[in-house]
Amino acid sequence: MKKLFISLVALGFLSMPHQLMAFDFGKCINTINKKVQKVQGYDPRMLARQCAWETLSKGKGANYMEKCLVKRMKRNVKNLKDPEGFAKKIVNSIKKKCS
């Protein structure tokens, strides 16, 4: 499964515009796995990885990723207080490796 995912990521990079080629998705994922912590008992790492990939594939920036996280947290975690604050904290903690 992991090899398939890596292959899909590599194929995605080959079809991306040149300005996105500097983005290292592997470093971004490693940073998400290391730095993103549980939020009120909920682990948002899967959402962060999905939003990072969506942001990359659409050629967007940190603001898009933050909006993606807010939207998905609101949908998946019903009683989460301040999803905007948590999304901002997540994006700020991974921004340097995921840009």
N, C-alpha and C positions, 0 to 999 in steps of 0.2 A: 504494500500500500504506500509506504513511504517513497519507494523508488518511483512509483507511478506519479505521485505528487510532484517529486523533483523533476521528472521528465516533463510533466505538464507546465511547470514553472519555466523550465528551460525553453520549451516551445513558445511560451508566451513572450519571453524576452526576445526571441528571434523575430517576432512579428510586431514588436513595440517600436515606436518612433525613437530616433537616436537619443534625444534628450533624456529619455527615461532609462537608458541603458546603464547609467551610473548607479541607479538604485540597486542595492544588494538585499534582495528579499530574504535570503538566509540570515543575514545579520539582523534584519528587522524581526524575524520570527524568534531568533534566539533572545533578542532583547525583550520581546513581549513575554516569552516564557520565564525570563529571569526577573523582570521588574514589575510586571503587572500582578497586583495582589488581589485577594478576595475583597469584594465590596458587599458589606452587610451580609456576609455568609454566602455570597454568590461569586463564582469564579468567572470573570469576564474575558479570560484569555482566548477562548474560542471566538468570541465576538470580535475581539481585537484583531485576531488573525484574519478573520473573514473581511473585516472592514479595511485592513491593510491591503489585502489582495484586491478588493473592489476599488480602493483609492488608486492603487497602482495601475490596474487595468483600464481605468477611465482617465488616467493622466491628471488626477486632481492632487490637491495638497492637504495640509494638516486640517484646515477648516472642514473639508469634506469628510475626512476621517472622523472628526469630532461629531459632526452631525449624524454620520452613520452609526456611531456608537450610541448616541443619545436615542436615536430611533429604535435601535435593536434592544437596548436596555429597557426602554419603556414597554416594548412589546413582550419581552421575555421575563422581566422581573416586575411583578405587579405592585409590590409595596416598597419599591426603592425610592428613598428620599434623595432629592437633588441629583438626578442622573446627569444633568449638564455639568455639575461640578466634578463628578467622578470621571466623566468623559474627558474633560479638560485636563484633569490630573493624569489620566492614562496617556493621552496624546503628548503632554509635556514630558512625561518620563521616558517616552520612546522616540520622540521627534528627531533627535540627532542621528539615530541609526535607521530610521524609517523615512528618510527624505531624499 
